Amino acid sequence: MSTSPSPTSPSPRLPTELQTSNDLPTLLPISSLLTTQPTSVPSSNSSTIYEVLPPGRALLHLLSTFKTPPPPDLHPDILERLKTVQCLALRVEPRDTQKVIKALAEVAPIKGELGHLKRVKKVTDYDNGIEGGGGERDKKKAKVEGVRPKKVGSLMVLVMTKCEWDLLPQASRSTFSSRLSGLGSLDGDVIEQMVQVPVPLYPPATSELRKHMEVYWPQVLHHSMKDGRREESNVLTEGDVERFRRFMGVCESANDVIMVDPNGDYGRGVIASSGKAESQHQALINGSETQMNILQTPTVLAIQGQARNSRNSQSSTVENDNNTDTQYLCTGYECYMIKEPNHYDAMALLHARVGAVIFKVWDKGRGGLGGSKGKGMIGVHEIDDTNHTYRVFKIGGL
């Protein structure tokens, strides 16, 4: 019977720099991402800059604090990654491994949920000559009897999860047994020779986590670990912080959405804005009044302004330029706006390949970058299946 924790029990550990709530995404102060400590500290929380982390990166940041052995007050997200599942395995001699693996590939291929595990684990026992012996107990018994134990190496081959086996029809079990029976040291009833072993349920997200969970079973290098190493590319400089604040000030002064080239100097930094794009559009139609298109939001107008600037610059250098397919792209640019974009604008920015979005105020009704989390909606930058993503920064706390 479960009991509620006492008021004095410690709460699960969460890195103190992370800010989170039930209806907003996780925020990480970018001071944690700086290559050097900032020389100046923000005067108030309203000027602190945070990165809005997708769940995957928030979990990676949590796991980066993981150490072995795990402390008792570990955060639930990390405890979840430490779960194991019961699987069935066969002990085989090294010389028989390839034959057994080939047979298992036919009758019991590794499923997706175990795709992060290696098929074979090396085990070392001590055999004292007793039939069916082996293990630490026989090692101690051999010493008591005055017999020098012999170190014997063998392998454990992963078969499938215990749950999968329990659901396997009898006909499939018979096929499994007949296919493996007689392969090297697998004599007699193969099913009786299988043993239960705990294996990691999830792929490792950090090297520390992998080291800890390989006590159970070895794991393959997973893409999430590569993502963890890519965290090194997420570091920022104090120059980035100064640029964020400077251009947000420009954005607020103009009350506009602006597109910035982070590699340009201050004079050339702002390459497009929604207000300039709209005025250019009106100039093209000779000032005639047209009905406002509701799809031409300030964000979309800023993207259109970049496309127009790109066309103008190319037409001045290249004759008969027909390369209009990529002129709308804002690859690597930063988009500044006061209010969080909705999902339409956020997806337009993703399609335009911007590098970062910086805003100041949440839109808890229709926010497309996590502000509407309380209504069950996710941020566009949290979607895993897109071929591009961008970083999101918010100036000011929750």
KEKE-3310 file (N, C-alpha, C; in steps of 0.2 Angstrom, whole numbers, plus 5000, padded with zeros to 4 digits):
npx = (5004:5003:5010:5008:5021:5031:5030:5043:5051:5064:5062:5062:5077:5081:5090:5095:5095:5086:5069:5053:5035:5018:5011:5019:5034:5050:5063:5079:5092:5103:5115:5120:5125:5135:5152:5161:5161:5148:5152:5144:5129:5112:5101:5088:5075:5067:5075:5083:5089:5083:5084:5071:5068:5065:5056:5065:5079:5078:5077:5090:5098:5094:5099:5112:5117:5118:5125:5135:5136:5118:5110:5098:5088:5085:5079:5063:5062:5074:5075:5066:5073:5081:5075:5072:5069:5062:5071:5074:5087:5101:5114:5129:5143:5158:5162:5151:5143:5140:5132:5121:5116:5113:5102:5093:5090:5082:5071:5068:5069:5078:5067:5061:5060:5070:5081:5092:5100:5115:5116:5124:5132:5146:5151:5159:5163:5167:5172:5171:5173:5161:5147:5136:5139:5147:5149:5149:5146:5151:5164:5168:5166:5175:5187:5186:5186:5199:5202:5209:5201:5195:5195:5182:5176:5161:5147:5132:5117:5105:5087:5073:5060:5053:5039:5035:5038:5029:5018:5019:5013:5011:5015:5024:5034:5038:5044:5054:5062:5065:5073:5084:5089:5102:5112:5128:5133:5120:5110:5097:5082:5080:5072:5071:5084:5085:5087:5081:5085:5088:5087:5092:5078:5077:5086:5103:5106:5117:5134:5138:5126:5125:5136:5132:5121:5125:5129:5119:5117:5126:5125:5121:5129:5119:5108:5104:5114:5123:5116:5118:5132:5131:5127:5138:5139:5129:5133:5135:5141:5147:5145:5134:5124:5124:5120:5107:5101:5103:5096:5083:5080:5080:5069:5058:5058:5054:5042:5040:5043:5058:5071:5087:5104:5115:5129:5132:5137:5132:5126:5122:5115:5101:5091:5079:5062:5045:5037:5045:5044:5031:5029:5037:5030:5018:5023:5026:5014:5010:5004:4991:4975:4973:4964:4968:4977:4974:4984:4996:5005:5014:5026:5027:5028:5040:5048:5045:5051:5064:5065:5063:5073:5084:5081:5083:5096:5102:5098:5104:5117:5117:5112:5096:5091:5084:5083:5073:5068:5074:5075:5067:5073:5079:5091:5100:5098:5092:5076:5067:5054:5041:5030:5027:5027:5012:5006:5006:5014:5026:5028:5030:5042:5051:5050:5057:5069:5076:5088:5086:5074:5068:5060:5048:5036:5025:5012:4999:4987:4988:5001:5015:5027:5027:5020:5007:5006:4999:4986:4987:4994:5009:5025:5032:5045:5047:5044:5048:5049:5053:5063:5071:5076:5075:5082:5075:5073:5069:5066:5066:5058:5047)
npy = (4994:5011:5026:5043:5055:5061:5078:5083:5076:5075:5084:5079:5080:5094:5103:5119:5129:5128:5133:5129:5125:5119:5123:5129:5128:5121:5132:5138:5147:5156:5159:5148:5142:5149:5151:5158:5166:5179:5196:5205:5206:5204:5216:5214:5201:5202:5205:5194:5182:5167:5151:5142:5126:5112:5096:5085:5091:5097:5085:5080:5089:5088:5075:5077:5080:5069:5057:5043:5032:5033:5046:5046:5056:5058:5065:5063:5061:5057:5045:5038:5035:5025:5013:4995:4981:4964:4951:4937:4926:4917:4906:4903:4895:4904:4899:4895:4906:4914:4905:4903:4917:4919:4910:4915:4927:4923:4917:4925:4940:4955:4967:4984:4990:4985:4989:4997:4989:4978:4962:4952:4948:4948:4936:4931:4917:4906:4890:4875:4862:4855:4848:4859:4869:4884:4902:4914:4908:4894:4897:4901:4889:4881:4886:4882:4868:4867:4867:4874:4887:4888:4900:4904:4909:4914:4917:4928:4927:4938:4935:4938:4949:4945:4947:4947:4933:4927:4929:4922:4911:4893:4885:4893:4893:4880:4880:4889:4881:4870:4875:4880:4870:4859:4866:4868:4870:4870:4859:4847:4853:4868:4879:4877:4880:4894:4910:4922:4940:4956:4971:4987:4998:5009:5019:5025:5042:5050:5048:5045:5039:5028:5021:5017:5009:4999:4989:4981:4977:4977:4992:4999:5013:5026:5038:5047:5049:5055:5067:5072:5075:5084:5095:5102:5111:5120:5130:5147:5164:5179:5189:5185:5186:5200:5204:5199:5206:5219:5219:5216:5227:5236:5230:5232:5246:5249:5243:5231:5216:5209:5204:5197:5197:5187:5187:5199:5217:5230:5240:5233:5223:5221:5214:5214:5219:5218:5230:5238:5229:5229:5242:5242:5234:5241:5251:5245:5242:5254:5262:5260:5256:5241:5226:5219:5205:5192:5182:5188:5190:5200:5192:5184:5194:5199:5189:5189:5201:5199:5190:5198:5207:5198:5195:5208:5210:5200:5202:5213:5209:5198:5193:5189:5181:5167:5160:5158:5149:5148:5160:5165:5160:5160:5156:5153:5165:5177:5179:5192:5197:5204:5198:5180:5170:5163:5146:5146:5156:5152:5140:5145:5151:5140:5134:5144:5142:5148:5152:5155:5161:5175:5181:5191:5190:5178:5170:5164:5159:5156:5152:5147:5141:5135:5142:5139:5127:5124:5122:5110:5110:5108:5115:5121:5120:5108:5097:5082:5076:5085:5092:5102:5113:5126:5136:5143:5158:5167:5182:5187:5180:5166)
npz = (5000:4995:5002:5006:5003:5017:5024:5026:5017:5005:4990:4972:4964:4954:4942:4947:4939:4929:4924:4925:4922:4924:4913:4904:4893:4897:4903:4901:4908:4897:4902:4907:4895:4891:4885:4892:4909:4911:4910:4915:4925:4923:4928:4932:4933:4922:4911:4909:4899:4892:4885:4876:4879:4869:4874:4872:4873:4885:4893:4890:4896:4909:4911:4909:4922:4928:4939:4943:4958:4956:4965:4979:4978:4964:4949:4943:4929:4925:4933:4926:4914:4919:4920:4918:4908:4908:4900:4889:4888:4880:4885:4877:4869:4863:4851:4845:4843:4831:4823:4831:4832:4819:4817:4827:4821:4811:4817:4829:4827:4832:4839:4838:4850:4857:4850:4854:4860:4861:4853:4859:4875:4884:4896:4911:4920:4934:4933:4941:4937:4940:4934:4925:4933:4938:4940:4954:4966:4964:4962:4975:4982:4976:4980:4994:4993:4989:4976:4962:4954:4937:4925:4915:4899:4892:4882:4882:4873:4867:4867:4866:4873:4889:4890:4876:4874:4882:4875:4863:4851:4853:4842:4836:4847:4846:4833:4836:4845:4838:4828:4835:4842:4845:4839:4841:4858:4862:4867:4868:4877:4871:4876:4890:4893:4893:4901:4912:4911:4916:4906:4899:4897:4889:4877:4879:4884:4888:4891:4904:4908:4900:4904:4916:4914:4906:4915:4916:4902:4887:4876:4860:4851:4851:4843:4851:4860:4851:4849:4862:4862:4852:4860:4863:4852:4855:4863:4869:4866:4875:4866:4858:4868:4870:4857:4856:4866:4860:4847:4851:4857:4846:4840:4849:4849:4836:4836:4828:4818:4815:4804:4806:4802:4810:4807:4802:4804:4815:4807:4796:4801:4803:4791:4785:4788:4794:4793:4784:4773:4770:4766:4755:4747:4745:4738:4726:4720:4717:4727:4727:4735:4743:4748:4765:4766:4776:4778:4777:4788:4801:4803:4791:4782:4785:4781:4767:4764:4766:4755:4744:4745:4742:4729:4723:4725:4718:4705:4702:4700:4692:4676:4669:4680:4686:4697:4708:4718:4730:4736:4746:4757:4774:4779:4794:4799:4812:4820:4827:4838:4847:4853:4856:4842:4833:4828:4814:4810:4816:4810:4797:4799:4801:4789:4782:4786:4797:4809:4823:4835:4843:4856:4868:4875:4881:4871:4877:4873:4859:4856:4847:4850:4862:4871:4872:4879:4890:4885:4879:4867:4857:4854:4838:4836:4843:4836:4830:4818:4808:4794:4798:4811:4824:4836:4851:4860:4874:4881:4898:4912:4917)
capx = (5000:5007:5009:5010:5028:5030:5032:5050:5055:5067:5059:5066:5082:5081:5095:5092:5095:5080:5063:5047:5029:5014:5007:5024:5040:5056:5067:5086:5096:5108:5121:5123:5128:5141:5159:5164:5156:5147:5155:5139:5123:5106:5098:5081:5073:5064:5080:5087:5088:5082:5082:5065:5070:5061:5057:5071:5084:5077:5079:5097:5101:5094:5103:5119:5119:5118:5132:5135:5129:5112:5108:5091:5083:5086:5073:5059:5064:5081:5073:5062:5077:5085:5071:5074:5064:5065:5071:5076:5094:5104:5121:5132:5150:5160:5163:5144:5139:5138:5127:5115:5114:5110:5096:5089:5088:5076:5065:5067:5073:5077:5062:5062:5061:5077:5086:5097:5105:5118:5114:5128:5135:5151:5151:5165:5161:5172:5170:5175:5172:5155:5142:5131:5142:5149:5147:5153:5146:5156:5171:5170:5166:5181:5192:5185:5188:5206:5203:5210:5195:5197:5191:5179:5173:5156:5143:5124:5114:5098:5082:5067:5057:5049:5032:5035:5038:5023:5012:5021:5009:5014:5018:5030:5039:5041:5048:5060:5066:5068:5078:5091:5092:5108:5117:5134:5132:5113:5108:5091:5077:5083:5068:5073:5090:5084:5087:5079:5090:5086:5091:5089:5072:5078:5093:5107:5106:5123:5139:5137:5120:5127:5141:5128:5116:5129:5130:5114:5117:5129:5121:5125:5129:5112:5108:5103:5121:5126:5113:5121:5138:5130:5126:5144:5138:5124:5136:5135:5146:5144:5143:5128:5119:5124:5117:5100:5098:5103:5091:5077:5078:5078:5062:5053:5058:5050:5036:5040:5046:5064:5076:5094:5110:5120:5136:5133:5138:5126:5122:5119:5112:5093:5091:5072:5057:5038:5035:5048:5042:5024:5029:5039:5024:5013:5026:5026:5007:5009:5000:4983:4973:4971:4962:4973:4977:4976:4990:5002:5006:5021:5032:5027:5030:5048:5051:5044:5055:5071:5065:5063:5080:5088:5080:5085:5103:5104:5096:5109:5123:5116:5107:5091:5091:5078:5084:5068:5065:5077:5076:5064:5076:5083:5096:5105:5096:5088:5070:5065:5048:5039:5026:5028:5023:5007:5009:5006:5020:5032:5030:5033:5049:5054:5051:5061:5076:5079:5092:5084:5068:5069:5054:5048:5030:5021:5005:4996:4981:4989:5008:5017:5033:5027:5016:5000:5007:4993:4980:4988:4998:5016:5029:5034:5052:5048:5042:5054:5050:5054:5070:5075:5073:5078:5083:5070:5075:5064:5069:5062:5057:5040)
capy = (5000:5017:5031:5049:5057:5066:5085:5084:5072:5079:5084:5076:5085:5097:5108:5125:5135:5126:5135:5125:5125:5114:5126:5132:5124:5122:5137:5137:5153:5155:5160:5141:5140:5153:5148:5161:5169:5185:5201:5209:5202:5207:5220:5211:5195:5204:5206:5188:5178:5160:5147:5138:5120:5106:5091:5081:5094:5097:5079:5079:5094:5084:5069:5079:5081:5062:5054:5036:5029:5038:5048:5044:5061:5059:5068:5057:5060:5052:5038:5034:5032:5020:5007:4989:4976:4957:4948:4930:4925:4910:4906:4899:4895:4908:4896:4894:4912:4916:4901:4905:4923:4918:4906:4919:4932:4920:4915:4930:4946:4960:4972:4991:4992:4982:4991:5000:4984:4973:4955:4947:4950:4943:4935:4927:4913:4901:4883:4871:4855:4852:4849:4864:4874:4891:4908:4916:4903:4889:4900:4901:4882:4878:4887:4878:4862:4866:4866:4880:4888:4889:4906:4902:4914:4912:4923:4927:4930:4941:4932:4943:4951:4940:4948:4944:4926:4924:4930:4919:4905:4887:4883:4898:4891:4874:4882:4892:4876:4865:4879:4881:4864:4855:4871:4868:4867:4870:4852:4846:4858:4875:4883:4876:4883:4901:4913:4929:4945:4963:4975:4994:4999:5015:5020:5030:5049:5052:5043:5043:5035:5022:5017:5014:5004:4993:4984:4976:4974:4982:4995:5002:5020:5028:5044:5052:5051:5060:5073:5074:5078:5090:5100:5107:5116:5125:5135:5154:5169:5185:5193:5183:5189:5207:5205:5197:5212:5225:5219:5216:5234:5239:5227:5236:5253:5250:5239:5227:5210:5210:5198:5199:5192:5187:5188:5206:5222:5233:5243:5228:5217:5221:5214:5214:5220:5218:5237:5239:5224:5231:5249:5241:5230:5246:5255:5241:5243:5261:5266:5258:5252:5234:5223:5216:5198:5189:5177:5192:5193:5203:5187:5182:5200:5200:5184:5192:5207:5195:5187:5204:5210:5194:5196:5214:5210:5195:5205:5218:5206:5192:5194:5184:5176:5163:5156:5161:5144:5148:5167:5166:5156:5165:5152:5155:5172:5177:5183:5195:5199:5206:5192:5174:5168:5157:5140:5147:5160:5147:5135:5149:5153:5134:5133:5148:5140:5153:5149:5156:5165:5178:5185:5193:5189:5172:5170:5157:5156:5152:5152:5141:5139:5132:5146:5136:5121:5123:5120:5104:5111:5108:5120:5119:5117:5102:5092:5078:5073:5090:5091:5108:5116:5132:5138:5148:5161:5171:5187:5188:5173:5163)
capz = (5000:4995:5007:5003:5006:5022:5022:5027:5013:5000:4983:4967:4962:4947:4941:4950:4934:4925:4926:4922:4925:4921:4907:4899:4892:4901:4901:4903:4907:4893:4906:4907:4889:4889:4885:4898:4913:4909:4914:4918:4927:4922:4933:4934:4929:4915:4906:4909:4892:4892:4879:4877:4877:4868:4879:4871:4875:4892:4896:4890:4901:4916:4911:4910:4929:4931:4941:4946:4958:4956:4971:4981:4976:4957:4946:4940:4922:4925:4935:4921:4910:4922:4920:4915:4906:4909:4893:4889:4884:4880:4886:4871:4868:4858:4844:4842:4843:4824:4821:4835:4830:4812:4818:4830:4816:4807:4821:4834:4826:4837:4838:4838:4857:4859:4845:4857:4864:4857:4854:4863:4880:4887:4904:4914:4926:4936:4932:4946:4935:4942:4928:4927:4938:4936:4944:4960:4971:4963:4963:4982:4984:4973:4985:5000:4992:4987:4969:4959:4949:4930:4922:4908:4896:4888:4879:4883:4867:4869:4863:4866:4880:4892:4888:4869:4874:4885:4870:4858:4851:4855:4836:4836:4851:4843:4828:4839:4849:4833:4824:4838:4845:4841:4837:4846:4864:4863:4866:4872:4876:4871:4880:4897:4894:4893:4908:4912:4912:4915:4901:4899:4893:4885:4874:4883:4882:4890:4892:4911:4909:4896:4908:4922:4912:4903:4920:4914:4896:4883:4872:4854:4851:4849:4840:4856:4863:4847:4851:4868:4860:4849:4864:4863:4847:4857:4868:4866:4868:4878:4861:4857:4873:4869:4851:4857:4869:4856:4842:4854:4858:4840:4838:4853:4847:4830:4837:4822:4817:4811:4802:4807:4800:4816:4805:4800:4809:4818:4802:4791:4804:4801:4783:4783:4794:4792:4791:4777:4768:4768:4762:4748:4743:4743:4732:4720:4717:4715:4732:4727:4741:4742:4754:4768:4766:4783:4779:4777:4795:4801:4802:4784:4778:4786:4776:4760:4763:4764:4748:4739:4745:4739:4722:4721:4725:4713:4699:4700:4698:4687:4671:4668:4685:4687:4703:4713:4722:4737:4738:4752:4763:4779:4783:4799:4802:4818:4819:4833:4838:4854:4856:4853:4836:4833:4825:4807:4809:4818:4804:4791:4800:4800:4782:4779:4788:4801:4814:4830:4836:4850:4858:4874:4878:4879:4869:4881:4869:4852:4855:4843:4853:4869:4876:4873:4881:4895:4881:4876:4860:4857:4850:4832:4837:4847:4832:4829:4811:4803:4792:4800:4817:4826:4843:4853:4866:4877:4886:4903:4915:4916)
cpx = (5004:5005:5011:5017:5027:5032:5039:5054:5058:5063:5064:5071:5081:5086:5092:5091:5089:5074:5058:5041:5024:5011:5012:5030:5045:5061:5074:5090:5102:5115:5125:5126:5133:5147:5163:5159:5155:5150:5150:5133:5117:5103:5092:5080:5070:5069:5085:5085:5088:5081:5076:5067:5064:5061:5063:5078:5084:5079:5087:5100:5100:5099:5111:5122:5119:5125:5130:5139:5124:5110:5100:5086:5084:5079:5069:5060:5070:5079:5070:5067:5082:5081:5074:5068:5067:5065:5074:5083:5096:5111:5124:5140:5152:5160:5156:5140:5136:5132:5120:5112:5110:5103:5091:5086:5082:5070:5063:5071:5072:5072:5064:5064:5067:5082:5092:5102:5109:5116:5117:5131:5140:5151:5157:5163:5167:5169:5174:5175:5166:5150:5137:5133:5143:5146:5151:5152:5150:5163:5173:5170:5172:5187:5192:5187:5195:5207:5204:5205:5198:5193:5189:5175:5167:5152:5135:5122:5106:5093:5076:5065:5053:5041:5031:5034:5032:5017:5013:5016:5014:5018:5024:5036:5042:5046:5055:5065:5069:5074:5085:5093:5097:5113:5123:5132:5124:5110:5101:5086:5079:5078:5069:5080:5090:5084:5084:5084:5087:5090:5088:5083:5073:5085:5097:5107:5113:5128:5139:5131:5121:5131:5137:5124:5119:5131:5125:5116:5121:5124:5125:5125:5123:5113:5107:5109:5124:5123:5116:5128:5137:5128:5132:5143:5133:5127:5136:5140:5143:5142:5136:5123:5119:5120:5109:5097:5097:5097:5084:5075:5076:5070:5057:5053:5053:5044:5035:5044:5052:5068:5083:5099:5115:5127:5137:5134:5132:5122:5119:5115:5105:5093:5084:5067:5050:5036:5038:5046:5035:5024:5032:5034:5019:5016:5026:5019:5005:5004:4993:4981:4971:4968:4967:4972:4979:4982:4996:5003:5013:5027:5032:5030:5038:5051:5051:5049:5062:5071:5066:5070:5085:5087:5083:5093:5106:5103:5101:5116:5123:5110:5102:5091:5085:5078:5079:5066:5068:5078:5072:5067:5080:5088:5101:5103:5092:5082:5068:5058:5046:5035:5027:5024:5018:5010:5010:5013:5027:5033:5033:5041:5054:5055:5056:5068:5079:5083:5090:5078:5069:5063:5054:5042:5027:5014:5002:4990:4983:4997:5010:5024:5033:5022:5009:5000:5001:4987:4981:4992:5005:5019:5031:5041:5053:5046:5048:5055:5051:5062:5074:5072:5077:5078:5078:5073:5070:5068:5064:5060:5049:5035)
cpy = (5006:5022:5037:5051:5062:5073:5086:5080:5076:5079:5082:5082:5087:5103:5115:5130:5134:5129:5131:5126:5120:5117:5129:5127:5125:5128:5136:5144:5152:5157:5153:5138:5144:5150:5152:5165:5176:5191:5206:5205:5207:5210:5217:5205:5196:5204:5199:5184:5171:5157:5142:5131:5115:5101:5087:5084:5096:5091:5078:5083:5091:5078:5071:5080:5074:5059:5047:5036:5034:5040:5047:5050:5063:5061:5062:5056:5056:5045:5034:5031:5026:5013:5001:4985:4969:4954:4941:4930:4918:4910:4901:4900:4900:4905:4895:4900:4914:4911:4902:4912:4923:4915:4911:4925:4930:4919:4920:4936:4951:4965:4979:4993:4990:4984:4994:4995:4980:4966:4951:4951:4945:4942:4930:4924:4909:4894:4879:4863:4852:4853:4854:4869:4880:4897:4909:4911:4897:4891:4899:4893:4879:4879:4884:4871:4861:4866:4873:4881:4890:4895:4904:4907:4912:4918:4922:4931:4932:4938:4937:4945:4946:4941:4946:4936:4923:4925:4926:4912:4898:4884:4887:4895:4885:4875:4885:4886:4872:4868:4879:4875:4860:4860:4872:4866:4868:4863:4852:4851:4865:4880:4883:4879:4891:4904:4920:4934:4952:4967:4982:4995:5004:5016:5025:5037:5052:5047:5040:5038:5028:5018:5014:5009:4998:4988:4979:4972:4979:4985:4998:5009:5022:5036:5049:5054:5056:5067:5076:5078:5084:5096:5105:5112:5121:5130:5142:5158:5175:5190:5191:5186:5196:5208:5204:5203:5218:5225:5218:5223:5238:5236:5231:5243:5254:5246:5234:5220:5211:5204:5201:5194:5192:5188:5195:5211:5225:5237:5239:5223:5216:5220:5214:5215:5220:5225:5239:5235:5227:5238:5247:5238:5236:5250:5251:5241:5250:5265:5264:5254:5245:5231:5219:5209:5195:5185:5181:5195:5196:5198:5186:5188:5201:5195:5186:5197:5204:5193:5193:5207:5205:5194:5202:5213:5205:5198:5210:5215:5200:5194:5188:5179:5173:5159:5159:5156:5145:5155:5169:5164:5162:5161:5155:5162:5171:5182:5186:5198:5200:5200:5186:5172:5163:5151:5142:5151:5156:5142:5139:5150:5146:5133:5138:5147:5145:5149:5150:5161:5168:5182:5187:5191:5183:5174:5163:5155:5153:5152:5146:5139:5137:5136:5143:5129:5119:5121:5113:5104:5111:5114:5117:5116:5111:5096:5088:5076:5079:5089:5097:5110:5122:5132:5143:5151:5166:5176:5189:5181:5171:5169)
cpz = (5000:5000:5004:5007:5012:5020:5022:5021:5007:4993:4978:4965:4955:4947:4943:4944:4929:4928:4922:4926:4921:4914:4902:4899:4897:4899:4904:4902:4902:4896:4907:4901:4887:4889:4891:4902:4911:4913:4918:4919:4926:4928:4936:4930:4923:4910:4905:4902:4894:4886:4881:4874:4875:4873:4878:4874:4883:4896:4896:4895:4908:4916:4912:4917:4932:4933:4943:4953:4958:4963:4973:4978:4968:4954:4943:4932:4921:4927:4930:4916:4912:4923:4916:4913:4906:4902:4894:4885:4885:4881:4880:4872:4863:4851:4841:4841:4836:4822:4825:4833:4823:4813:4822:4825:4812:4811:4827:4833:4831:4835:4840:4846:4860:4855:4848:4860:4859:4858:4858:4869:4883:4894:4905:4920:4928:4937:4937:4944:4936:4936:4930:4931:4935:4940:4951:4966:4971:4964:4971:4985:4982:4978:4991:4999:4990:4980:4966:4953:4942:4927:4915:4905:4891:4886:4881:4876:4869:4864:4861:4873:4883:4890:4881:4869:4877:4880:4864:4857:4852:4848:4835:4841:4849:4838:4831:4842:4843:4829:4828:4841:4841:4839:4842:4852:4866:4862:4870:4871:4877:4876:4887:4898:4895:4900:4907:4914:4912:4910:4901:4895:4888:4882:4879:4880:4883:4891:4899:4911:4905:4900:4914:4920:4909:4909:4919:4907:4891:4878:4866:4855:4848:4847:4846:4860:4858:4848:4857:4866:4856:4853:4865:4858:4849:4862:4864:4869:4871:4872:4858:4861:4871:4862:4852:4861:4864:4851:4845:4856:4852:4838:4842:4851:4841:4830:4830:4823:4813:4810:4803:4805:4806:4814:4803:4805:4811:4812:4797:4794:4802:4793:4781:4789:4790:4789:4784:4772:4765:4764:4755:4744:4741:4737:4726:4717:4717:4720:4732:4733:4739:4749:4758:4768:4773:4784:4779:4784:4795:4800:4795:4780:4779:4781:4769:4759:4762:4757:4743:4739:4742:4731:4719:4720:4720:4706:4697:4698:4693:4683:4670:4674:4686:4693:4709:4718:4729:4739:4744:4758:4767:4783:4788:4802:4808:4817:4826:4833:4846:4857:4852:4847:4837:4829:4817:4806:4811:4813:4798:4792:4800:4793:4779:4782:4793:4806:4821:4830:4843:4851:4865:4878:4876:4876:4872:4877:4863:4851:4852:4845:4860:4873:4877:4875:4886:4891:4877:4869:4861:4853:4843:4832:4841:4843:4830:4821:4806:4801:4794:4807:4819:4833:4845:4859:4868:4882:4892:4906:4913:4918)
residu = (MET:SER:THR:SER:PRO:SER:PRO:THR:SER:PRO:SER:PRO:ARG:LEU:PRO:THR:GLU:LEU:GLN:THR:SER:ASN:ASP:LEU:PRO:THR:LEU:LEU:PRO:ILE:SER:SER:LEU:LEU:THR:THR:GLN:PRO:THR:SER:VAL:PRO:SER:SER:ASN:SER:SER:THR:ILE:TYR:GLU:VAL:LEU:PRO:PRO:GLY:ARG:ALA:LEU:LEU:HIS:LEU:LEU:SER:THR:PHE:LYS:THR:PRO:PRO:PRO:PRO:ASP:LEU:HIS:PRO:ASP:ILE:LEU:GLU:ARG:LEU:LYS:THR:VAL:GLN:CYS:LEU:ALA:LEU:ARG:VAL:GLU:PRO:ARG:ASP:THR:GLN:LYS:VAL:ILE:LYS:ALA:LEU:ALA:GLU:VAL:ALA:PRO:ILE:LYS:GLY:GLU:LEU:GLY:HIS:LEU:LYS:ARG:VAL:LYS:LYS:VAL:THR:ASP:TYR:ASP:ASN:GLY:ILE:GLU:GLY:GLY:GLY:GLY:GLU:ARG:ASP:LYS:LYS:LYS:ALA:LYS:VAL:GLU:GLY:VAL:ARG:PRO:LYS:LYS:VAL:GLY:SER:LEU:MET:VAL:LEU:VAL:MET:THR:LYS:CYS:GLU:TRP:ASP:LEU:LEU:PRO:GLN:ALA:SER:ARG:SER:THR:PHE:SER:SER:ARG:LEU:SER:GLY:LEU:GLY:SER:LEU:ASP:GLY:ASP:VAL:ILE:GLU:GLN:MET:VAL:GLN:VAL:PRO:VAL:PRO:LEU:TYR:PRO:PRO:ALA:THR:SER:GLU:LEU:ARG:LYS:HIS:MET:GLU:VAL:TYR:TRP:PRO:GLN:VAL:LEU:HIS:HIS:SER:MET:LYS:ASP:GLY:ARG:ARG:GLU:GLU:SER:ASN:VAL:LEU:THR:GLU:GLY:ASP:VAL:GLU:ARG:PHE:ARG:ARG:PHE:MET:GLY:VAL:CYS:GLU:SER:ALA:ASN:ASP:VAL:ILE:MET:VAL:ASP:PRO:ASN:GLY:ASP:TYR:GLY:ARG:GLY:VAL:ILE:ALA:SER:SER:GLY:LYS:ALA:GLU:SER:GLN:HIS:GLN:ALA:LEU:ILE:ASN:GLY:SER:GLU:THR:GLN:MET:ASN:ILE:LEU:GLN:THR:PRO:THR:VAL:LEU:ALA:ILE:GLN:GLY:GLN:ALA:ARG:ASN:SER:ARG:ASN:SER:GLN:SER:SER:THR:VAL:GLU:ASN:ASP:ASN:ASN:THR:ASP:THR:GLN:TYR:LEU:CYS:THR:GLY:TYR:GLU:CYS:TYR:MET:ILE:LYS:GLU:PRO:ASN:HIS:TYR:ASP:ALA:MET:ALA:LEU:LEU:HIS:ALA:ARG:VAL:GLY:ALA:VAL:ILE:PHE:LYS:VAL:TRP:ASP:LYS:GLY:ARG:GLY:GLY:LEU:GLY:GLY:SER:LYS:GLY:LYS:GLY:MET:ILE:GLY:VAL:HIS:GLU:ILE:ASP:ASP:THR:ASN:HIS:THR:TYR:ARG:VAL:PHE:LYS:ILE:GLY:GLY:LEU)
# end
